[in-house]
């Protein structure tokens, strides 16, 4: 009879967990009706994104922006690498965006570049002294207004969790990477010399007219510790995740990535605005439920697949146990099952 104890306890735990979960999910989502967020992606295919004219890509975003009512409270979000150039260093593009954005706030993912600070110019990078004109590149999230063509972004977040070989230079991954780059295949040679610099770490982004949010770029959305890290305190009111899911192709990758991101909302109790290039664009509440999901807009060029939705921002929930306790929940669960296994063990 003692051998039945673990099975009975397991059934009881599953029943209690299911009941509590069903009761919790029956509660309606509390929404900020006056805080509307516009999630927008034009769905340009990845294989032509860098060959089509950048003006065509920007023009399509501005067309969709112009079709929406320019409510002053709206926050518009574009995905990671929305435009195939460094927007913050493109005056003409900033002028066009400023003319269309009106009194709204625009959050977009963009690569950006900056010179290496003079104090770092003599540091050894990859085995050779850096030149004073050395340029650093960052995968960034920027908050723009109608005045950003003159004064720049009102907030910036730089991605700090970089994808190995995709964003992180091979010279920083492979031992003696710079020295052996000459014998690597051509693609690896480029990776050995280029790449993004990591940002300083997790952060809550503060911008005038925008509720404080955790910035997440693509790959960072799989790390549950980022929203609850010490650097991201005090707690944000929501999360903004921008990503480029077109790299996955037509397989299950985009759906899996979306499911992982919904768990970040459940773990933190924070709603998430997710904008994915050719992926799932949606507003998610703090229980992981989809409040609004992007729909195709009319006028897409052949092969493009836009995704646009205007949804109210959900209210943040009280911090769940995982947000407060972290991985100690997993450790206690493992300990409990280990004790049960020991108590029921027989020689």
C-alpha positions as CSV (number, residue, x, y, z in Angstrom):
1,X,0.0,0.0,0.0
2,X,2.9,2.4,0.7
3,X,3.9,2.0,-2.9
4,X,0.7,3.7,-3.9
5,X,1.4,6.8,-1.9
6,X,3.5,8.6,-4.6
7,X,1.0,7.8,-7.3
8,X,-1.9,9.1,-5.1
9,X,0.0,12.2,-4.2
10,X,0.9,12.9,-7.8
11,X,-2.8,12.6,-8.8
12,X,-3.8,15.0,-6.0
13,X,-1.1,17.5,-7.0
14,X,-2.2,17.4,-10.6
15,X,-5.8,17.8,-9.7
16,X,-5.1,20.8,-7.3
17,X,-2.8,22.4,-9.9
18,X,-5.4,22.0,-12.7
19,X,-8.2,23.4,-10.5
20,X,-6.2,26.4,-9.4
21,X,-5.0,27.1,-12.9
22,X,-8.6,26.9,-14.3
23,X,-9.8,29.3,-11.7
24,X,-7.0,31.7,-12.3
25,X,-7.6,31.6,-16.1
26,X,-11.3,32.3,-15.6
27,X,-10.4,35.8,-14.4
28,X,-10.8,38.5,-17.2
29,X,-7.9,40.4,-18.4
30,X,-7.7,44.0,-17.0
31,X,-6.9,46.4,-19.8
32,X,-5.8,50.0,-20.0
33,X,-8.4,51.2,-22.5
34,X,-6.6,54.6,-22.9
35,X,-3.2,53.0,-23.5
36,X,-3.3,51.6,-27.0
37,X,-0.4,49.8,-28.6
38,X,0.0,49.3,-32.4
39,X,2.0,46.2,-33.3
40,X,3.1,46.4,-36.9
41,X,5.3,44.3,-39.3
42,X,5.2,44.5,-43.1
43,X,6.4,40.9,-43.5
44,X,9.0,41.4,-46.2
45,X,10.6,38.0,-47.0
46,X,14.1,37.5,-45.6
47,X,15.7,36.5,-48.9
48,X,14.9,39.8,-50.5
49,X,15.0,42.1,-47.5
50,X,18.6,43.2,-48.1
51,X,18.3,43.3,-51.9
52,X,15.1,45.3,-52.3
53,X,15.4,49.1,-52.1
54,X,15.4,50.3,-48.5
55,X,13.1,53.1,-49.6
56,X,10.5,50.5,-50.6
57,X,10.6,48.9,-47.1
58,X,10.3,52.2,-45.3
59,X,7.5,53.4,-47.6
60,X,5.5,50.3,-46.8
61,X,5.8,50.9,-43.0
62,X,4.8,54.6,-43.5
63,X,1.8,53.5,-45.6
64,X,0.5,51.3,-42.8
65,X,1.3,54.0,-40.2
66,X,-0.7,56.5,-42.2
67,X,-3.7,54.3,-42.5
68,X,-4.2,54.2,-38.7
69,X,-5.7,57.1,-36.7
70,X,-3.0,59.2,-35.2
71,X,-4.1,59.0,-31.6
72,X,-1.7,60.8,-29.4
73,X,-1.6,58.0,-26.8
74,X,-0.7,55.3,-29.2
75,X,2.6,53.5,-29.0
76,X,3.7,51.9,-32.3
77,X,6.1,49.0,-32.3
78,X,8.1,47.7,-35.3
79,X,10.1,44.5,-35.2
80,X,13.8,43.7,-34.8
81,X,15.8,45.1,-37.8
82,X,12.6,46.5,-39.2
83,X,14.5,48.6,-41.8
84,X,17.6,47.2,-43.7
85,X,19.9,50.0,-42.6
86,X,21.0,51.9,-39.5
87,X,18.0,54.1,-39.0
88,X,19.6,56.3,-36.4
89,X,22.3,57.3,-38.8
90,X,19.9,57.9,-41.8
91,X,18.7,61.6,-41.6
92,X,16.3,61.3,-44.5
93,X,14.6,58.2,-43.0
94,X,14.4,59.9,-39.6
95,X,12.8,62.9,-41.3
96,X,10.2,60.7,-43.0
97,X,9.4,58.8,-39.8
98,X,9.1,62.1,-37.8
99,X,6.6,63.4,-40.4
100,X,4.4,60.3,-40.1
101,X,4.6,59.4,-36.4
102,X,2.9,62.6,-35.2
103,X,2.4,62.7,-31.4
104,X,2.8,58.9,-31.1
105,X,5.8,57.1,-29.8
106,X,7.6,54.6,-32.1
107,X,9.6,51.7,-30.7
108,X,11.6,49.8,-33.3
109,X,14.5,47.4,-33.5
110,X,17.5,48.6,-35.5
111,X,21.2,48.0,-35.8
112,X,23.2,51.1,-34.8
113,X,26.8,52.0,-35.0
114,X,29.1,54.2,-32.9
115,X,32.8,55.0,-32.8
116,X,34.9,53.2,-30.3
117,X,35.4,55.6,-27.3
118,X,38.8,57.3,-27.5
119,X,39.8,55.9,-24.1
120,X,39.4,52.4,-25.6
121,X,41.2,53.1,-28.8
122,X,44.4,51.5,-27.7
123,X,42.9,48.4,-26.2
124,X,43.8,45.1,-27.9
125,X,40.8,43.8,-29.8
126,X,41.2,40.5,-31.5
127,X,45.0,40.5,-31.2
128,X,45.5,43.9,-32.9
129,X,45.4,47.5,-31.5
130,X,42.1,49.2,-32.3
131,X,42.1,52.2,-34.5
132,X,40.6,55.5,-33.3
133,X,38.1,55.2,-36.1
134,X,37.1,51.7,-35.2
135,X,33.3,51.3,-35.3
136,X,31.2,49.3,-32.9
137,X,27.8,47.8,-34.0
138,X,24.9,47.1,-31.6
139,X,21.5,45.4,-32.1
140,X,19.3,47.9,-30.5
141,X,15.8,49.0,-29.6
142,X,15.1,52.7,-29.9
143,X,12.2,54.9,-28.9
144,X,11.5,57.7,-31.3
145,X,9.2,60.7,-31.4
146,X,8.4,63.4,-34.0
147,X,11.5,65.3,-32.8
148,X,13.9,62.4,-33.1
149,X,15.2,63.6,-36.5
150,X,16.7,66.6,-34.6
151,X,17.3,65.3,-31.1
152,X,17.7,61.5,-31.6
153,X,15.9,58.7,-29.7
154,X,14.5,59.4,-26.3
155,X,15.5,55.9,-25.1
156,X,17.9,53.1,-26.2
157,X,18.3,49.5,-25.2
158,X,21.2,47.4,-26.6
159,X,20.8,43.6,-26.9
160,X,23.2,41.9,-24.4
161,X,22.5,38.2,-25.1
162,X,24.0,37.8,-28.6
163,X,23.5,34.7,-30.8
164,X,26.8,32.8,-31.3
165,X,28.2,33.1,-34.9
166,X,25.0,35.0,-35.9
167,X,25.7,38.2,-33.9
168,X,28.8,37.4,-31.9
169,X,32.1,37.5,-33.9
170,X,33.8,34.1,-34.3
171,X,37.0,35.7,-33.1
172,X,35.4,36.0,-29.7
173,X,34.2,32.4,-29.7
174,X,36.9,30.3,-31.4
175,X,40.3,30.2,-29.6
176,X,42.8,32.2,-31.7
177,X,39.9,33.0,-34.0
178,X,41.5,36.1,-35.5
179,X,44.8,34.3,-36.1
180,X,43.1,31.4,-38.0
181,X,40.6,33.4,-39.9
182,X,42.7,33.4,-43.0
183,X,42.2,29.6,-43.4
184,X,38.5,29.7,-42.5
185,X,35.8,29.5,-45.3
186,X,34.8,32.9,-46.7
187,X,31.6,33.2,-44.6
188,X,33.5,32.4,-41.4
189,X,36.2,35.0,-42.2
190,X,33.5,37.6,-42.3
191,X,32.1,36.5,-39.0
192,X,35.6,36.5,-37.5
193,X,36.0,40.2,-38.2
194,X,32.4,41.5,-37.8
195,X,29.6,41.2,-35.4
196,X,27.7,43.1,-32.7
197,X,28.9,44.3,-29.4
198,X,26.9,43.2,-26.3
199,X,24.9,45.8,-24.4
200,X,25.5,46.5,-20.7
201,X,22.8,44.0,-19.6
202,X,19.1,43.8,-18.6
203,X,17.4,47.1,-18.1
204,X,14.0,48.7,-17.6
205,X,13.6,51.3,-20.4
206,X,12.2,54.6,-19.4
207,X,10.9,57.0,-22.0
208,X,8.6,60.0,-21.8
209,X,5.0,59.0,-22.7
210,X,5.7,55.2,-22.5
211,X,5.1,53.1,-19.4
212,X,8.4,51.5,-18.2
213,X,9.1,48.3,-20.0
214,X,11.7,45.5,-20.2
215,X,13.3,45.5,-23.6
216,X,13.9,42.1,-25.2
217,X,15.4,41.5,-28.6
218,X,14.8,38.1,-30.3
219,X,17.0,35.4,-28.6
220,X,16.7,37.2,-25.3
221,X,13.1,36.1,-25.0
222,X,14.1,32.5,-24.1
223,X,15.9,33.6,-20.9
224,X,13.5,33.6,-17.9
225,X,15.9,35.4,-15.7
226,X,16.1,38.6,-17.7
227,X,12.8,40.3,-16.6
228,X,13.5,39.4,-12.9
229,X,17.2,40.3,-12.8
230,X,18.5,42.8,-10.3
231,X,19.5,45.2,-13.1
232,X,15.8,45.3,-14.2
233,X,14.5,46.6,-10.9
234,X,12.2,48.2,-9.9
235,X,9.8,46.0,-11.8
236,X,8.6,47.1,-15.2
237,X,5.0,47.5,-16.1
238,X,5.2,45.4,-19.3
239,X,7.6,43.8,-21.8
240,X,8.4,44.7,-25.4
241,X,9.9,41.9,-27.5
242,X,11.0,42.6,-31.1
243,X,12.2,39.8,-33.2
244,X,13.0,38.6,-36.7
245,X,11.4,35.1,-37.1
246,X,11.8,35.0,-40.9
247,X,15.2,33.2,-40.4
248,X,13.2,30.1,-39.3
249,X,11.6,29.7,-42.7
250,X,8.3,27.8,-42.9
251,X,8.9,25.2,-40.2
252,X,7.8,25.1,-36.5
253,X,10.5,27.5,-35.4
254,X,8.2,30.7,-35.2
255,X,5.5,28.8,-33.3
256,X,8.0,27.4,-30.8
257,X,9.6,30.8,-30.3
258,X,6.2,32.4,-29.7
259,X,5.3,29.7,-27.1
260,X,8.6,30.3,-25.3
261,X,7.9,34.1,-25.2
262,X,4.4,33.5,-23.7
263,X,6.0,31.7,-20.8
264,X,8.1,34.8,-20.0
265,X,4.7,36.6,-19.5
266,X,3.4,33.8,-17.3
267,X,6.6,33.7,-15.2
268,X,6.8,37.4,-14.6
269,X,3.1,38.4,-14.5
270,X,3.9,41.1,-17.0
271,X,2.1,41.6,-20.3
272,X,4.1,41.4,-23.5
273,X,3.9,43.3,-26.7
274,X,5.5,41.0,-29.3
275,X,6.3,42.1,-32.8
276,X,7.9,39.4,-35.1
277,X,8.9,39.8,-38.7
278,X,7.0,37.0,-40.4
279,X,6.2,35.4,-37.1
280,X,3.5,35.7,-34.4
281,X,2.7,39.4,-33.7
282,X,0.5,39.6,-30.6
283,X,-0.4,41.4,-27.4
284,X,-0.1,38.9,-24.5
285,X,-1.4,39.4,-20.9
286,X,0.3,38.4,-17.7
287,X,-1.3,34.9,-17.8
288,X,0.0,34.2,-21.3
289,X,-3.3,34.7,-23.0
290,X,-3.5,36.4,-26.4
291,X,-5.3,39.7,-26.1
292,X,-4.9,40.8,-29.7
293,X,-3.1,39.1,-32.7
294,X,-1.8,40.7,-35.9
295,X,-3.9,40.4,-39.1
296,X,-2.8,40.9,-42.7
297,X,-3.3,44.4,-44.1
298,X,-4.4,45.1,-47.6
299,X,-1.9,46.3,-50.2
300,X,1.0,43.9,-49.5
301,X,3.4,43.5,-52.4
302,X,3.5,39.9,-53.8
303,X,5.1,37.5,-51.4
304,X,5.0,39.9,-48.4
305,X,2.8,39.2,-45.4
306,X,2.0,42.1,-43.1
307,X,0.7,41.7,-39.6
308,X,-1.0,44.6,-37.8
309,X,-3.0,44.9,-34.7
310,X,-4.1,47.7,-32.4
311,X,-4.8,46.5,-28.8
312,X,-5.0,48.0,-25.3
313,X,-2.1,47.3,-23.0
314,X,-3.0,44.7,-20.3
315,X,-2.4,45.6,-16.6
316,X,0.6,43.9,-14.9
317,X,-0.3,41.2,-12.4
318,X,1.1,40.9,-8.9
319,X,4.6,39.2,-9.1
320,X,4.1,35.4,-9.3
321,X,6.1,33.0,-7.2
322,X,8.8,32.4,-9.9
323,X,9.3,36.2,-10.3
324,X,9.9,36.5,-6.5
325,X,11.7,33.2,-5.8
326,X,13.4,32.3,-9.1
327,X,14.8,28.8,-9.6
328,X,14.5,28.0,-5.9
329,X,11.0,26.6,-6.9
330,X,12.6,24.1,-9.2
331,X,15.2,23.2,-6.5
332,X,12.5,22.6,-3.9
333,X,10.5,20.5,-6.3
334,X,13.5,18.4,-7.1
335,X,14.2,18.0,-3.4
336,X,10.6,17.0,-2.6
337,X,10.6,14.3,-5.3
338,X,14.0,13.0,-4.2
339,X,12.7,12.7,-0.6
340,X,9.6,10.8,-1.8
341,X,11.8,8.5,-3.9
342,X,14.0,7.8,-0.9
343,X,11.0,7.1,1.4
344,X,9.4,4.6,-0.9
345,X,12.7,2.9,-2.0
346,X,13.0,-0.8,-1.2
347,X,16.0,-3.0,-1.5
